[in-house]
Amino acid sequence: MKPTDYTHYRAFADVFRYPSESFPEEILRCRNVLKDRYPKVLECFDTFAQWAANTPLNELEEVYTKTFHIQAICYLDLGFVIFGEDYKRGSFLVNMKNEQEAAKNDCGNELPDNLVNVLTLIPLVHDYAFRDELVGLIIIPALEKMLGEFSTARMELRTKMLKKKHHAVLQESQRNGNVYQFAIRALLDIFRQDFEHVLKENTNTFQSPEVLHQPVASTCGTCSFTSHRPIKTEKP
């Protein structure tokens, strides 16, 4: 059954913001939302929540930076995850900027396709067809590609490539460096539940839930986007 509102995505947006002193409280607030509405997702999310509650701010910041910025495992700009450097990303960004402005959603210093801004946009969208298309063709595939980057094989390959390229030894305070995968997986599971109708209606476009749980081989941020029904990248 479709949810009556999508305000829980605002709480989840805080999970992917750069950590501040209030980060543990924000994670707890998000956890409470999941406890009430998505109890089956809690086990996965709790791994991340417990880490956030018991980790000093400087380490929270370090792991966030290594996950999404410097020597990044993956990226938060969904258009880049899906389109890479293809020209379609530029058109997609223009369209997303228009949608964000129409919804009066403050994107701060981040791009309009940043995961945080996309999550805060969802509750503000009144065009249900656009929201379903955004989720089905961009958000779910992007989260799956991001999650695939945390697989053991992808992490080992990434480490070898970075060592070869930069002649540097990566600091494996990455014992916690993979922890964001639990937040991404929890978010992906919630999208699948909320937008199950989209996946069912597009059986020729989307992979089955079983396949979606498998690691993705393509590199996050450089993959090309293919679909039987292309996303609208320009307004008519």
LUMFISE-377292 format. One record per residue (C-alpha): residue in three letters; z, y, x. Coordinates in steps of 0.001 Angstrom, whole numbers, plus 524288, in hexadecimal, padded with zeros to 5 digits. Example, Ala and Ser with C-alpha at 12.3 -4.5 7.8 and 13.67 -1.06 7.14 Angstrom:
% residues 2
ALA81E787EE6C8300C/SER81BE47FBDC83566/
This chain:
% residues 236
MET800008000080000/LYS7FC8E80D798051B/PRO808368164080865/THR80ABB821CF7FF79/ASP80B8882AF480B21/TYR8094982AD0819B1/THR814718336F81E82/HIS819C08287482702/TYR80EBB82B2C8309B/ARG8151583840833B8/ALA821238310883869/PHE818BC8280584092/ALA811C7833A6846C2/ASP81E6F8370684DE3/VAL81DD5829EC854E4/PHE811B082E5085C3F/ARG815EA83C1A85FA7/TYR81A3383F5986D79/PRO828AA83B9286DEF/SER833078461A86C8E/GLU841D2845F086B58/SER8406A842CD85CE5/PHE8376F8372685F54/PRO841B982C8D85CAF/GLU84540832F984FB2/GLU836F78340384BED/ILE834DE8259E84EF4/LEU840D482205846EA/ARG83B9C82A1383B90/CYS82EAE822E483C68/ARG835D6815E083CFF/ASN83D3A8192A8308C/VAL8305F81BCE829A6/LEU82B3E80E8E82E03/LYS837D0807CF829EE/ASP8360E80C8A81C01/ARG8275B80B0281AAB/TYR8229E80156824F6/PRO82DC97F81582877/LYS824707EDE582E0F/VAL81FFF7F79B8386D/LEU82DD07FA5283D17/GLU82ED97EF22846C0/CYS823397F43084E65/PHE8271C8028084D9C/ASP835517FFD28513E/THR831577FBF885F0C/PHE82C3D809BE860CA/ALA837728102785941/GLN841EE8097E8616F/TRP83B3480D9F86DF2/ALA83A4C81BC08692D/ALA848B281BCC8657B/ASN84D4D816BE872B0/THR8445581D9587C4F/PRO846EA82A9888330/LEU83DC3835C887FBE/ASN8379E8365888D3F/GLU833A78280A88C44/LEU82EA5829F887E62/GLU82604834E188370/GLU8216782CD288F0B/VAL81D8582118886E1/TYR816AE829AC87CCE/THR80EE78307988779/LYS80B01823BE88E14/THR8073B81DBE88129/PHE7FEE4828AD87BA4/HIS7FBD38325488699/ILE7FCD882FC689546/GLN7F78382242898B4/ALA7F6DD8208C88A03/ILE7F6F88134888392/CYS7F0078194D877E9/TYR7EDDC826848719F/LEU7F28B82D158652F/ASP7E5E98343D861FF/LEU7DFE082ACC85840/GLY7D235830578591C/PHE7D23982DA6867B0/VAL7D73181FDA86574/ILE7CC2581D1485BEC/PHE7C0BC825138613C/GLY7C43D8271E86F7D/GLU7BBBD831D487564/ASP7B0F382FB886B63/TYR7ABD583BF886493/LYS7B0E683682857B3/ARG7BEA0839C985C0F/GLY7BB468484485C40/SER7B651847B084E53/PHE7C23183FEC84A50/LEU7CB4584A0885061/VAL7C4838550A84911/ASN7C61084DB283C4B/MET7D45784A9483F09/LYS7D708858BE842A5/ASN7D17E85CDE83585/GLU7D9B9852CD82E64/GLN7E614856E28359F/GLU7E3B88653483295/ALA7E0B48625B82452/ALA7ED8B85AF682342/LYS7F4AE865D782AB5/ASN7F9E885BB08341B/ASP7FEC5861F0840A6/CYS7F92E85A4D84C27/GLY800D1861C785659/ASN7FB3A8605086402/GLU7F50B8531B8615D/LEU7E76484FE785C9A/PRO7E51D84DA384E13/ASP7E28183F298506B/ASN7EF3A83CFA857D1/LEU7F6CE831EC8516A/VAL8025883AD784E62/ASN7F9AA844918474A/VAL7F24D839EC8402D/LEU7FF03833F383B4C/THR804168410083649/LEU7F6EB8438C82FCB/ILE7F6C08372A82799/PRO800F683B7481D7A/LEU7F9B98486081BC8/VAL7EC4F842AB818CD/HIS7E8328433F80A89/ASP7DAB283D7980CA4/TYR7DE3082F1F80B6F/ALA7D09A82AA280F67/PHE7D18C8325C81C0B/ARG7DF2182D1881EDA/ASP7DAD381F1381CAF/GLU7CF038211082574/LEU7D73C8277E8300E/VAL7E0F981C5882FD9/GLY7D7168116582EC7/LEU7CCFB8162B83882/ILE7D53A81DAE84249/ILE7E3F481BAD841B8/ILE7E4F380CE98402E/PRO7DA4C809DC84A37/ALA7E010813D1853C3/LEU7EDDC80E5D852AB/GLU7E885800B2854D1/LYS7E150804F786111/MET7ED7480BFA865F4/LEU7F5B67FFF58638D/GLY7EBDB7F77D86AB5/GLU7EE4E7FF708770C/PHE7FC337FA20877BF/SER7F7DD7EBF9878EA/THR7FBE67E54888590/ALA7EDE97E3C088A2C/ARG7EA8B7F1FB887A8/MET7F7087F6C588E39/GLU7F49E7EE7489A58/LEU7E6837F31089B47/ARG7EA9D8013689989/THR7F4DB8000A8A458/LYS7EAFA7FA2E8ADD4/MET7E0F8804B88AAE2/LEU7EABC80FD58AC91/LYS7EFE080A578B959/LYS7E1F8808FB8BE75/LYS7DDC08166E8B9C9/HIS7E9AA81E378BDD6/HIS7EEDE8158E8C8C2/ALA7FBF3817158C23E/VAL806B880DEB8BE5D/LEU809B680FB38AFFB/GLN818078116E8AD45/GLU81C35806798A48E/SER826AA80D9D89D73/GLN81BFC80834894B4/ARG825E57FDE88912F/ASN8270D80724885A8/GLY8196580C918876D/ASN813DC8035987D31/VAL81DC680689872BC/TYR814CD80F6586AD2/GLN80CDC8038286719/PHE8178A8000485D5B/ALA8169980D4A856D0/ILE807C580C4885650/ARG8082E7FE9D8509C/ALA8121A802B584646/LEU809A480E588427F/LEU7FD90805C3841DB/ASP8047F7FC13838F9/ILE808848071682FDF/PHE7FA9980C2482F0A/ARG7F5C97FE8D82BEA/GLN7FF9E7FD79820D2/ASP7FD3780B0981B56/PHE7EE7B80A1681C40/GLU7EC6D7FBD381954/HIS7E32B8000F80E8C/VAL7DA7680690818BD/LEU7D9C27FA5782116/LYS7D6BA7F1D881548/GLU7CC377FB0081050/ASN7C57C7FB1A81D7F/THR7C5207ECD08213A/ASN7B7E37EEB9827D2/THR7BD0D7F9E78300A/PHE7CAC47F62A833F1/GLN7D02F7EA8583B14/SER7D9C37E18183467/PRO7E85C7E3F3836AC/GLU7E8F27D78483EE6/VAL7DE697DC6984827/LEU7E46F7E9F2848A5/HIS7F0DB7E44C84E62/GLN7E9737DF5785A3D/PRO7E86A7E7B9866A7/VAL7DC207EFD8867C7/ALA7D40B7EE2387415/SER7CDC87FBA087495/THR7D4418067D87C31/CYS7DC168104887435/GLY7D5A281D878746F/THR7C83C818B7878BC/CYS7C44580FBA86DC5/SER7B909812C386496/PHE7BAD0812F4855EC/THR7B22080A7384DAA/SER7B269808A883F0E/HIS7A99B8053A833CA/ARG7AE2E811E782D7B/PRO7AF3581CDA837AF/ILE7B9E28270A836C6/LYS7B5508345883225/THR7B54D83C9583E60/GLU7AF8D848D28386D/LYS7B19D84F9D82B9F/PRO7A55F850CF82322/
